[in-house]
Amino acid sequence: MSFSIRLNDKEKQMAESYARLHSMSVGEAFKAALFEKIEDEYDISLAEEAYKDYVKSGCQSRPISELWKELDL
C-alpha cells in the first residue's frame, strides 16, 4: 500500500532532516514513526487494562523491603 502526505515547507524540511539524521528515507522514517505510535498506544491500552484488573482484584502493593526480608536479601 502507498499513500501521500501533504506537508508544508517547514514540515518537509523537518522530515527530511530527521530521515538524514537516522540514515533512512523519508518514507522509512514515516513508517517507523507510525508503527512506533501504534505500538505505544497498544502498550498503553494493555497497561490500563492490567491496572484495572489489579485494582478490581483488591490486591495491594507492599514495600520492596518486605520482599527482601521474605527472600532473606
mmCIF file of the N, C-alpha and C atoms, coordinates in Angstrom:
data_MODEL
# 
_entry.id   MODEL 
# 
loop_
_atom_site.group_PDB 
_atom_site.id 
_atom_site.type_symbol 
_atom_site.label_atom_id 
_atom_site.label_alt_id 
_atom_site.label_comp_id 
_atom_site.label_asym_id 
_atom_site.label_entity_id 
_atom_site.label_seq_id 
_atom_site.pdbx_PDB_ins_code 
_atom_site.Cartn_x 
_atom_site.Cartn_y 
_atom_site.Cartn_z 
_atom_site.occupancy 
_atom_site.B_iso_or_equiv 
_atom_site.pdbx_formal_charge 
_atom_site.auth_seq_id 
_atom_site.auth_comp_id 
_atom_site.auth_asym_id 
_atom_site.auth_atom_id 
_atom_site.pdbx_PDB_model_num 
ATOM 1   N N  . MET A 1 1  ? 0.852   -1.159  0.000  1.00 0.00 ? 1  MET A N  1 
ATOM 2   C CA . MET A 1 1  ? 0.000   0.000   0.000  1.00 0.00 ? 1  MET A CA 1 
ATOM 3   C C  . MET A 1 1  ? 0.907   1.233   0.000  1.00 0.00 ? 1  MET A C  1 
ATOM 4   N N  . SER A 1 2  ? 0.474   2.241   -0.667 1.00 0.00 ? 2  SER A N  1 
ATOM 5   C CA . SER A 1 2  ? 1.188   3.511   -0.623 1.00 0.00 ? 2  SER A CA 1 
ATOM 6   C C  . SER A 1 2  ? 0.190   4.635   -0.427 1.00 0.00 ? 2  SER A C  1 
ATOM 7   N N  . PHE A 1 3  ? 0.666   5.732   0.093  1.00 0.00 ? 3  PHE A N  1 
ATOM 8   C CA . PHE A 1 3  ? -0.183  6.896   0.279  1.00 0.00 ? 3  PHE A CA 1 
ATOM 9   C C  . PHE A 1 3  ? 0.688   8.140   0.242  1.00 0.00 ? 3  PHE A C  1 
ATOM 10  N N  . SER A 1 4  ? 0.053   9.270   0.168  1.00 0.00 ? 4  SER A N  1 
ATOM 11  C CA . SER A 1 4  ? 0.808   10.521  0.147  1.00 0.00 ? 4  SER A CA 1 
ATOM 12  C C  . SER A 1 4  ? 0.381   11.399  1.309  1.00 0.00 ? 4  SER A C  1 
ATOM 13  N N  . ILE A 1 5  ? 1.294   12.240  1.716  1.00 0.00 ? 5  ILE A N  1 
ATOM 14  C CA . ILE A 1 5  ? 1.047   13.162  2.816  1.00 0.00 ? 5  ILE A CA 1 
ATOM 15  C C  . ILE A 1 5  ? 1.438   14.554  2.347  1.00 0.00 ? 5  ILE A C  1 
ATOM 16  N N  . ARG A 1 6  ? 0.574   15.500  2.577  1.00 0.00 ? 6  ARG A N  1 
ATOM 17  C CA . ARG A 1 6  ? 0.888   16.881  2.221  1.00 0.00 ? 6  ARG A CA 1 
ATOM 18  C C  . ARG A 1 6  ? 1.567   17.551  3.416  1.00 0.00 ? 6  ARG A C  1 
ATOM 19  N N  . LEU A 1 7  ? 2.743   18.115  3.156  1.00 0.00 ? 7  LEU A N  1 
ATOM 20  C CA . LEU A 1 7  ? 3.494   18.810  4.187  1.00 0.00 ? 7  LEU A CA 1 
ATOM 21  C C  . LEU A 1 7  ? 3.801   20.223  3.713  1.00 0.00 ? 7  LEU A C  1 
ATOM 22  N N  . ASN A 1 8  ? 3.800   21.151  4.655  1.00 0.00 ? 8  ASN A N  1 
ATOM 23  C CA . ASN A 1 8  ? 4.257   22.480  4.271  1.00 0.00 ? 8  ASN A CA 1 
ATOM 24  C C  . ASN A 1 8  ? 5.792   22.449  4.224  1.00 0.00 ? 8  ASN A C  1 
ATOM 25  N N  . ASP A 1 9  ? 6.396   23.530  3.809  1.00 0.00 ? 9  ASP A N  1 
ATOM 26  C CA . ASP A 1 9  ? 7.853   23.542  3.634  1.00 0.00 ? 9  ASP A CA 1 
ATOM 27  C C  . ASP A 1 9  ? 8.602   23.240  4.923  1.00 0.00 ? 9  ASP A C  1 
ATOM 28  N N  . LYS A 1 10 ? 8.151   23.801  6.028  1.00 0.00 ? 10 LYS A N  1 
ATOM 29  C CA . LYS A 1 10 ? 8.825   23.570  7.305  1.00 0.00 ? 10 LYS A CA 1 
ATOM 30  C C  . LYS A 1 10 ? 8.708   22.105  7.729  1.00 0.00 ? 10 LYS A C  1 
ATOM 31  N N  . GLU A 1 11 ? 7.526   21.515  7.575  1.00 0.00 ? 11 GLU A N  1 
ATOM 32  C CA . GLU A 1 11 ? 7.322   20.112  7.929  1.00 0.00 ? 11 GLU A CA 1 
ATOM 33  C C  . GLU A 1 11 ? 8.183   19.201  7.052  1.00 0.00 ? 11 GLU A C  1 
ATOM 34  N N  . LYS A 1 12 ? 8.244   19.518  5.768  1.00 0.00 ? 12 LYS A N  1 
ATOM 35  C CA . LYS A 1 12 ? 9.054   18.727  4.834  1.00 0.00 ? 12 LYS A CA 1 
ATOM 36  C C  . LYS A 1 12 ? 10.518  18.794  5.225  1.00 0.00 ? 12 LYS A C  1 
ATOM 37  N N  . GLN A 1 13 ? 10.983  19.985  5.560  1.00 0.00 ? 13 GLN A N  1 
ATOM 38  C CA . GLN A 1 13 ? 12.373  20.164  5.955  1.00 0.00 ? 13 GLN A CA 1 
ATOM 39  C C  . GLN A 1 13 ? 12.684  19.371  7.221  1.00 0.00 ? 13 GLN A C  1 
ATOM 40  N N  . MET A 1 14 ? 11.769  19.396  8.190  1.00 0.00 ? 14 MET A N  1 
ATOM 41  C CA . MET A 1 14 ? 11.962  18.628  9.429  1.00 0.00 ? 14 MET A CA 1 
ATOM 42  C C  . MET A 1 14 ? 12.001  17.128  9.146  1.00 0.00 ? 14 MET A C  1 
ATOM 43  N N  . ALA A 1 15 ? 11.091  16.654  8.305  1.00 0.00 ? 15 ALA A N  1 
ATOM 44  C CA . ALA A 1 15 ? 11.037  15.225  7.986  1.00 0.00 ? 15 ALA A CA 1 
ATOM 45  C C  . ALA A 1 15 ? 12.311  14.784  7.276  1.00 0.00 ? 15 ALA A C  1 
ATOM 46  N N  . GLU A 1 16 ? 12.767  15.579  6.339  1.00 0.00 ? 16 GLU A N  1 
ATOM 47  C CA . GLU A 1 16 ? 13.990  15.241  5.607  1.00 0.00 ? 16 GLU A CA 1 
ATOM 48  C C  . GLU A 1 16 ? 15.204  15.271  6.521  1.00 0.00 ? 16 GLU A C  1 
ATOM 49  N N  . SER A 1 17 ? 15.257  16.240  7.407  1.00 0.00 ? 17 SER A N  1 
ATOM 50  C CA . SER A 1 17 ? 16.365  16.341  8.351  1.00 0.00 ? 17 SER A CA 1 
ATOM 51  C C  . SER A 1 17 ? 16.384  15.137  9.297  1.00 0.00 ? 17 SER A C  1 
ATOM 52  N N  . TYR A 1 18 ? 15.220  14.763  9.799  1.00 0.00 ? 18 TYR A N  1 
ATOM 53  C CA . TYR A 1 18 ? 15.115  13.601  10.682 1.00 0.00 ? 18 TYR A CA 1 
ATOM 54  C C  . TYR A 1 18 ? 15.568  12.335  9.961  1.00 0.00 ? 18 TYR A C  1 
ATOM 55  N N  . ALA A 1 19 ? 15.099  12.157  8.732  1.00 0.00 ? 19 ALA A N  1 
ATOM 56  C CA . ALA A 1 19 ? 15.455  10.964  7.961  1.00 0.00 ? 19 ALA A CA 1 
ATOM 57  C C  . ALA A 1 19 ? 16.962  10.913  7.712  1.00 0.00 ? 19 ALA A C  1 
ATOM 58  N N  . ARG A 1 20 ? 17.555  12.031  7.346  1.00 0.00 ? 20 ARG A N  1 
ATOM 59  C CA . ARG A 1 20 ? 19.004  12.072  7.129  1.00 0.00 ? 20 ARG A CA 1 
ATOM 60  C C  . ARG A 1 20 ? 19.758  11.734  8.412  1.00 0.00 ? 20 ARG A C  1 
ATOM 61  N N  . LEU A 1 21 ? 19.313  12.297  9.524  1.00 0.00 ? 21 LEU A N  1 
ATOM 62  C CA . LEU A 1 21 ? 19.947  12.064  10.815 1.00 0.00 ? 21 LEU A CA 1 
ATOM 63  C C  . LEU A 1 21 ? 19.982  10.578  11.160 1.00 0.00 ? 21 LEU A C  1 
ATOM 64  N N  . HIS A 1 22 ? 18.944  9.857   10.765 1.00 0.00 ? 22 HIS A N  1 
ATOM 65  C CA . HIS A 1 22 ? 18.836  8.429   11.069 1.00 0.00 ? 22 HIS A CA 1 
ATOM 66  C C  . HIS A 1 22 ? 19.167  7.539   9.876  1.00 0.00 ? 22 HIS A C  1 
ATOM 67  N N  . SER A 1 23 ? 19.754  8.121   8.851  1.00 0.00 ? 23 SER A N  1 
ATOM 68  C CA . SER A 1 23 ? 20.195  7.372   7.663  1.00 0.00 ? 23 SER A CA 1 
ATOM 69  C C  . SER A 1 23 ? 19.084  6.518   7.063  1.00 0.00 ? 23 SER A C  1 
ATOM 70  N N  . MET A 1 24 ? 17.945  7.144   6.835  1.00 0.00 ? 24 MET A N  1 
ATOM 71  C CA . MET A 1 24 ? 16.827  6.436   6.220  1.00 0.00 ? 24 MET A CA 1 
ATOM 72  C C  . MET A 1 24 ? 16.099  7.383   5.280  1.00 0.00 ? 24 MET A C  1 
ATOM 73  N N  . SER A 1 25 ? 15.259  6.809   4.466  1.00 0.00 ? 25 SER A N  1 
ATOM 74  C CA . SER A 1 25 ? 14.441  7.631   3.580  1.00 0.00 ? 25 SER A CA 1 
ATOM 75  C C  . SER A 1 25 ? 13.309  8.275   4.379  1.00 0.00 ? 25 SER A C  1 
ATOM 76  N N  . VAL A 1 26 ? 12.707  9.301   3.806  1.00 0.00 ? 26 VAL A N  1 
ATOM 77  C CA . VAL A 1 26 ? 11.571  9.951   4.460  1.00 0.00 ? 26 VAL A CA 1 
ATOM 78  C C  . VAL A 1 26 ? 10.434  8.943   4.627  1.00 0.00 ? 26 VAL A C  1 
ATOM 79  N N  . GLY A 1 27 ? 10.222  8.114   3.612  1.00 0.00 ? 27 GLY A N  1 
ATOM 80  C CA . GLY A 1 27 ? 9.176   7.090   3.705  1.00 0.00 ? 27 GLY A CA 1 
ATOM 81  C C  . GLY A 1 27 ? 9.428   6.121   4.842  1.00 0.00 ? 27 GLY A C  1 
ATOM 82  N N  . GLU A 1 28 ? 10.682  5.680   4.985  1.00 0.00 ? 28 GLU A N  1 
ATOM 83  C CA . GLU A 1 28 ? 11.024  4.774   6.085  1.00 0.00 ? 28 GLU A CA 1 
ATOM 84  C C  . GLU A 1 28 ? 10.830  5.457   7.438  1.00 0.00 ? 28 GLU A C  1 
ATOM 85  N N  . ALA A 1 29 ? 11.173  6.739   7.504  1.00 0.00 ? 29 ALA A N  1 
ATOM 86  C CA . ALA A 1 29 ? 11.016  7.485   8.749  1.00 0.00 ? 29 ALA A CA 1 
ATOM 87  C C  . ALA A 1 29 ? 9.543   7.581   9.148  1.00 0.00 ? 29 ALA A C  1 
ATOM 88  N N  . PHE A 1 30 ? 8.679   7.880   8.175  1.00 0.00 ? 30 PHE A N  1 
ATOM 89  C CA . PHE A 1 30 ? 7.253   7.968   8.482  1.00 0.00 ? 30 PHE A CA 1 
ATOM 90  C C  . PHE A 1 30 ? 6.687   6.608   8.876  1.00 0.00 ? 30 PHE A C  1 
ATOM 91  N N  . LYS A 1 31 ? 7.128   5.561   8.185  1.00 0.00 ? 31 LYS A N  1 
ATOM 92  C CA . LYS A 1 31 ? 6.643   4.213   8.502  1.00 0.00 ? 31 LYS A CA 1 
ATOM 93  C C  . LYS A 1 31 ? 7.069   3.823   9.921  1.00 0.00 ? 31 LYS A C  1 
ATOM 94  N N  . ALA A 1 32 ? 8.340   4.082   10.261 1.00 0.00 ? 32 ALA A N  1 
ATOM 95  C CA . ALA A 1 32 ? 8.829   3.755   11.597 1.00 0.00 ? 32 ALA A CA 1 
ATOM 96  C C  . ALA A 1 32 ? 8.062   4.537   12.663 1.00 0.00 ? 32 ALA A C  1 
ATOM 97  N N  . ALA A 1 33 ? 7.833   5.825   12.410 1.00 0.00 ? 33 ALA A N  1 
ATOM 98  C CA . ALA A 1 33 ? 7.114   6.657   13.376 1.00 0.00 ? 33 ALA A CA 1 
ATOM 99  C C  . ALA A 1 33 ? 5.675   6.174   13.546 1.00 0.00 ? 33 ALA A C  1 
ATOM 100 N N  . LEU A 1 34 ? 5.037   5.813   12.451 1.00 0.00 ? 34 LEU A N  1 
ATOM 101 C CA . LEU A 1 34 ? 3.657   5.331   12.516 1.00 0.00 ? 34 LEU A CA 1 
ATOM 102 C C  . LEU A 1 34 ? 3.552   4.073   13.363 1.00 0.00 ? 34 LEU A C  1 
ATOM 103 N N  . PHE A 1 35 ? 4.425   3.101   13.094 1.00 0.00 ? 35 PHE A N  1 
ATOM 104 C CA . PHE A 1 35 ? 4.326   1.852   13.832 1.00 0.00 ? 35 PHE A CA 1 
ATOM 105 C C  . PHE A 1 35 ? 4.779   2.001   15.277 1.00 0.00 ? 35 PHE A C  1 
ATOM 106 N N  . GLU A 1 36 ? 5.711   2.909   15.550 1.00 0.00 ? 36 GLU A N  1 
ATOM 107 C CA . GLU A 1 36 ? 6.089   3.174   16.932 1.00 0.00 ? 36 GLU A CA 1 
ATOM 108 C C  . GLU A 1 36 ? 4.899   3.756   17.699 1.00 0.00 ? 36 GLU A C  1 
ATOM 109 N N  . LYS A 1 37 ? 4.172   4.665   17.073 1.00 0.00 ? 37 LYS A N  1 
ATOM 110 C CA . LYS A 1 37 ? 2.988   5.258   17.698 1.00 0.00 ? 37 LYS A CA 1 
ATOM 111 C C  . LYS A 1 37 ? 1.927   4.187   17.955 1.00 0.00 ? 37 LYS A C  1 
ATOM 112 N N  . ILE A 1 38 ? 1.690   3.332   16.984 1.00 0.00 ? 38 ILE A N  1 
ATOM 113 C CA . ILE A 1 38 ? 0.707   2.256   17.135 1.00 0.00 ? 38 ILE A CA 1 
ATOM 114 C C  . ILE A 1 38 ? 1.104   1.339   18.294 1.00 0.00 ? 38 ILE A C  1 
ATOM 115 N N  . GLU A 1 39 ? 2.382   0.949   18.349 1.00 0.00 ? 39 GLU A N  1 
ATOM 116 C CA . GLU A 1 39 ? 2.854   0.072   19.420 1.00 0.00 ? 39 GLU A CA 1 
ATOM 117 C C  . GLU A 1 39 ? 2.723   0.746   20.780 1.00 0.00 ? 39 GLU A C  1 
ATOM 118 N N  . ASP A 1 40 ? 3.071   2.034   20.861 1.00 0.00 ? 40 ASP A N  1 
ATOM 119 C CA . ASP A 1 40 ? 2.955   2.764   22.125 1.00 0.00 ? 40 ASP A CA 1 
ATOM 120 C C  . ASP A 1 40 ? 1.507   2.797   22.611 1.00 0.00 ? 40 ASP A C  1 
ATOM 121 N N  . GLU A 1 41 ? 0.586   3.098   21.721 1.00 0.00 ? 41 GLU A N  1 
ATOM 122 C CA . GLU A 1 41 ? -0.822  3.162   22.120 1.00 0.00 ? 41 GLU A CA 1 
ATOM 123 C C  . GLU A 1 41 ? -1.349  1.789   22.526 1.00 0.00 ? 41 GLU A C  1 
ATOM 124 N N  . TYR A 1 42 ? -0.893  0.737   21.847 1.00 0.00 ? 42 TYR A N  1 
ATOM 125 C CA . TYR A 1 42 ? -1.295  -0.624  22.206 1.00 0.00 ? 42 TYR A CA 1 
ATOM 126 C C  . TYR A 1 42 ? -0.765  -0.969  23.601 1.00 0.00 ? 42 TYR A C  1 
ATOM 127 N N  . ASP A 1 43 ? 0.517   -0.640  23.847 1.00 0.00 ? 43 ASP A N  1 
ATOM 128 C CA . ASP A 1 43 ? 1.102   -0.903  25.165 1.00 0.00 ? 43 ASP A CA 1 
ATOM 129 C C  . ASP A 1 43 ? 0.361   -0.152  26.265 1.00 0.00 ? 43 ASP A C  1 
ATOM 130 N N  . ILE A 1 44 ? -0.004  1.090   26.000 1.00 0.00 ? 44 ILE A N  1 
ATOM 131 C CA . ILE A 1 44 ? -0.746  1.881   26.981 1.00 0.00 ? 44 ILE A CA 1 
ATOM 132 C C  . ILE A 1 44 ? -2.094  1.246   27.280 1.00 0.00 ? 44 ILE A C  1 
ATOM 133 N N  . SER A 1 45 ? -2.778  0.788   26.235 1.00 0.00 ? 45 SER A N  1 
ATOM 134 C CA . SER A 1 45 ? -4.095  0.177   26.463 1.00 0.00 ? 45 SER A CA 1 
ATOM 135 C C  . SER A 1 45 ? -3.965  -1.122  27.261 1.00 0.00 ? 45 SER A C  1 
ATOM 136 N N  . LEU A 1 46 ? -2.916  -1.901  26.996 1.00 0.00 ? 46 LEU A N  1 
ATOM 137 C CA . LEU A 1 46 ? -2.691  -3.120  27.776 1.00 0.00 ? 46 LEU A CA 1 
ATOM 138 C C  . LEU A 1 46 ? -2.394  -2.786  29.237 1.00 0.00 ? 46 LEU A C  1 
ATOM 139 N N  . ALA A 1 47 ? -1.579  -1.764  29.456 1.00 0.00 ? 47 ALA A N  1 
ATOM 140 C CA . ALA A 1 47 ? -1.236  -1.366  30.824 1.00 0.00 ? 47 ALA A CA 1 
ATOM 141 C C  . ALA A 1 47 ? -2.469  -0.878  31.568 1.00 0.00 ? 47 ALA A C  1 
ATOM 142 N N  . GLU A 1 48 ? -3.307  -0.090  30.902 1.00 0.00 ? 48 GLU A N  1 
ATOM 143 C CA . GLU A 1 48 ? -4.525  0.407   31.546 1.00 0.00 ? 48 GLU A CA 1 
ATOM 144 C C  . GLU A 1 48 ? -5.447  -0.745  31.916 1.00 0.00 ? 48 GLU A C  1 
ATOM 145 N N  . GLU A 1 49 ? -5.575  -1.711  31.033 1.00 0.00 ? 49 GLU A N  1 
ATOM 146 C CA . GLU A 1 49 ? -6.428  -2.872  31.309 1.00 0.00 ? 49 GLU A CA 1 
ATOM 147 C C  . GLU A 1 49 ? -5.862  -3.692  32.467 1.00 0.00 ? 49 GLU A C  1 
ATOM 148 N N  . ALA A 1 50 ? -4.545  -3.889  32.484 1.00 0.00 ? 50 ALA A N  1 
ATOM 149 C CA . ALA A 1 50 ? -3.915  -4.642  33.568 1.00 0.00 ? 50 ALA A CA 1 
ATOM 150 C C  . ALA A 1 50 ? -4.099  -3.917  34.897 1.00 0.00 ? 50 ALA A C  1 
ATOM 151 N N  . TYR A 1 51 ? -3.989  -2.606  34.882 1.00 0.00 ? 51 TYR A N  1 
ATOM 152 C CA . TYR A 1 51 ? -4.170  -1.842  36.118 1.00 0.00 ? 51 TYR A CA 1 
ATOM 153 C C  . TYR A 1 51 ? -5.613  -1.940  36.611 1.00 0.00 ? 51 TYR A C  1 
ATOM 154 N N  . LYS A 1 52 ? -6.569  -1.877  35.694 1.00 0.00 ? 52 LYS A N  1 
ATOM 155 C CA . LYS A 1 52 ? -7.978  -2.035  36.087 1.00 0.00 ? 52 LYS A CA 1 
ATOM 156 C C  . LYS A 1 52 ? -8.204  -3.395  36.739 1.00 0.00 ? 52 LYS A C  1 
ATOM 157 N N  . ASP A 1 53 ? -7.620  -4.442  36.142 1.00 0.00 ? 53 ASP A N  1 
ATOM 158 C CA . ASP A 1 53 ? -7.749  -5.782  36.709 1.00 0.00 ? 53 ASP A CA 1 
ATOM 159 C C  . ASP A 1 53 ? -7.104  -5.853  38.090 1.00 0.00 ? 53 ASP A C  1 
ATOM 160 N N  . TYR A 1 54 ? -5.949  -5.220  38.235 1.00 0.00 ? 54 TYR A N  1 
ATOM 161 C CA . TYR A 1 54 ? -5.238  -5.199  39.526 1.00 0.00 ? 54 TYR A CA 1 
ATOM 162 C C  . TYR A 1 54 ? -6.094  -4.529  40.592 1.00 0.00 ? 54 TYR A C  1 
ATOM 163 N N  . VAL A 1 55 ? -6.647  -3.368  40.279 1.00 0.00 ? 55 VAL A N  1 
ATOM 164 C CA . VAL A 1 55 ? -7.476  -2.636  41.247 1.00 0.00 ? 55 VAL A CA 1 
ATOM 165 C C  . VAL A 1 55 ? -8.722  -3.447  41.576 1.00 0.00 ? 55 VAL A C  1 
ATOM 166 N N  . LYS A 1 56 ? -9.344  -4.019  40.558 1.00 0.00 ? 56 LYS A N  1 
ATOM 167 C CA . LYS A 1 56 ? -10.566 -4.799  40.752 1.00 0.00 ? 56 LYS A CA 1 
ATOM 168 C C  . LYS A 1 56 ? -10.323 -6.035  41.614 1.00 0.00 ? 56 LYS A C  1 
ATOM 169 N N  . SER A 1 57 ? -9.123  -6.599  41.535 1.00 0.00 ? 57 SER A N  1 
ATOM 170 C CA . SER A 1 57 ? -8.827  -7.809  42.297 1.00 0.00 ? 57 SER A CA 1 
ATOM 171 C C  . SER A 1 57 ? -8.637  -7.541  43.783 1.00 0.00 ? 57 SER A C  1 
ATOM 172 N N  . GLY A 1 58 ? -8.453  -6.264  44.148 1.00 0.00 ? 58 GLY A N  1 
ATOM 173 C CA . GLY A 1 58 ? -8.261  -5.924  45.550 1.00 0.00 ? 58 GLY A CA 1 
ATOM 174 C C  . GLY A 1 58 ? -6.838  -6.115  46.040 1.00 0.00 ? 58 GLY A C  1 
ATOM 175 N N  . CYS A 1 59 ? -5.943  -6.521  45.173 1.00 0.00 ? 59 CYS A N  1 
ATOM 176 C CA . CYS A 1 59 ? -4.543  -6.691  45.564 1.00 0.00 ? 59 CYS A CA 1 
ATOM 177 C C  . CYS A 1 59 ? -3.948  -5.338  45.940 1.00 0.00 ? 59 CYS A C  1 
ATOM 178 N N  . GLN A 1 60 ? -2.991  -5.380  46.833 1.00 0.00 ? 60 GLN A N  1 
ATOM 179 C CA . GLN A 1 60 ? -2.301  -4.160  47.227 1.00 0.00 ? 60 GLN A CA 1 
ATOM 180 C C  . GLN A 1 60 ? -0.799  -4.377  47.104 1.00 0.00 ? 60 GLN A C  1 
ATOM 181 N N  . SER A 1 61 ? -0.118  -3.315  46.783 1.00 0.00 ? 61 SER A N  1 
ATOM 182 C CA . SER A 1 61 ? 1.343   -3.410  46.713 1.00 0.00 ? 61 SER A CA 1 
ATOM 183 C C  . SER A 1 61 ? 1.906   -3.310  48.116 1.00 0.00 ? 61 SER A C  1 
ATOM 184 N N  . ARG A 1 62 ? 3.175   -3.644  48.231 1.00 0.00 ? 62 ARG A N  1 
ATOM 185 C CA . ARG A 1 62 ? 3.839   -3.538  49.521 1.00 0.00 ? 62 ARG A CA 1 
ATOM 186 C C  . ARG A 1 62 ? 5.265   -3.063  49.291 1.00 0.00 ? 62 ARG A C  1 
ATOM 187 N N  . PRO A 1 63 ? 5.894   -2.576  50.314 1.00 0.00 ? 63 PRO A N  1 
ATOM 188 C CA . PRO A 1 63 ? 7.258   -2.056  50.149 1.00 0.00 ? 63 PRO A CA 1 
ATOM 189 C C  . PRO A 1 63 ? 8.228   -3.150  49.714 1.00 0.00 ? 63 PRO A C  1 
ATOM 190 N N  . ILE A 1 64 ? 9.208   -2.763  48.911 1.00 0.00 ? 64 ILE A N  1 
ATOM 191 C CA . ILE A 1 64 ? 10.195  -3.730  48.438 1.00 0.00 ? 64 ILE A CA 1 
ATOM 192 C C  . ILE A 1 64 ? 10.991  -4.311  49.604 1.00 0.00 ? 64 ILE A C  1 
ATOM 193 N N  . SER A 1 65 ? 11.114  -3.555  50.675 1.00 0.00 ? 65 SER A N  1 
ATOM 194 C CA . SER A 1 65 ? 11.859  -4.053  51.848 1.00 0.00 ? 65 SER A CA 1 
ATOM 195 C C  . SER A 1 65 ? 11.208  -5.316  52.420 1.00 0.00 ? 65 SER A C  1 
ATOM 196 N N  . GLU A 1 66 ? 9.884   -5.405  52.338 1.00 0.00 ? 66 GLU A N  1 
ATOM 197 C CA . GLU A 1 66 ? 9.201   -6.617  52.807 1.00 0.00 ? 66 GLU A CA 1 
ATOM 198 C C  . GLU A 1 66 ? 9.569   -7.822  51.946 1.00 0.00 ? 66 GLU A C  1 
ATOM 199 N N  . LEU A 1 67 ? 9.672   -7.618  50.662 1.00 0.00 ? 67 LEU A N  1 
ATOM 200 C CA . LEU A 1 67 ? 10.066  -8.712  49.771 1.00 0.00 ? 67 LEU A CA 1 
ATOM 201 C C  . LEU A 1 67 ? 11.493  -9.135  50.069 1.00 0.00 ? 67 LEU A C  1 
ATOM 202 N N  . TRP A 1 68 ? 12.376  -8.180  50.290 1.00 0.00 ? 68 TRP A N  1 
ATOM 203 C CA . TRP A 1 68 ? 13.765  -8.513  50.613 1.00 0.00 ? 68 TRP A CA 1 
ATOM 204 C C  . TRP A 1 68 ? 13.851  -9.337  51.886 1.00 0.00 ? 68 TRP A C  1 
ATOM 205 N N  . LYS A 1 69 ? 13.076  -8.958  52.892 1.00 0.00 ? 69 LYS A N  1 
ATOM 206 C CA . LYS A 1 69 ? 13.065  -9.734  54.137 1.00 0.00 ? 69 LYS A CA 1 
ATOM 207 C C  . LYS A 1 69 ? 12.564  -11.153 53.881 1.00 0.00 ? 69 LYS A C  1 
ATOM 208 N N  . GLU A 1 70 ? 11.510  -11.239 53.092 1.00 0.00 ? 70 GLU A N  1 
ATOM 209 C CA . GLU A 1 70 ? 10.917  -12.541 52.779 1.00 0.00 ? 70 GLU A CA 1 
ATOM 210 C C  . GLU A 1 70 ? 11.910  -13.439 52.048 1.00 0.00 ? 70 GLU A C  1 
ATOM 211 N N  . LEU A 1 71 ? 12.768  -12.841 51.238 1.00 0.00 ? 71 LEU A N  1 
ATOM 212 C CA . LEU A 1 71 ? 13.750  -13.603 50.465 1.00 0.00 ? 71 LEU A CA 1 
ATOM 213 C C  . LEU A 1 71 ? 15.115  -13.664 51.137 1.00 0.00 ? 71 LEU A C  1 
ATOM 214 N N  . ASP A 1 72 ? 15.215  -13.148 52.350 1.00 0.00 ? 72 ASP A N  1 
ATOM 215 C CA . ASP A 1 72 ? 16.481  -13.086 53.081 1.00 0.00 ? 72 ASP A CA 1 
ATOM 216 C C  . ASP A 1 72 ? 17.580  -12.380 52.288 1.00 0.00 ? 72 ASP A C  1 
ATOM 217 N N  . LEU A 1 73 ? 17.234  -11.257 51.736 1.00 0.00 ? 73 LEU A N  1 
ATOM 218 C CA . LEU A 1 73 ? 18.235  -10.479 50.985 1.00 0.00 ? 73 LEU A CA 1 
ATOM 219 C C  . LEU A 1 73 ? 18.681  -9.281  51.771 1.00 0.00 ? 73 LEU A C  1 
# 
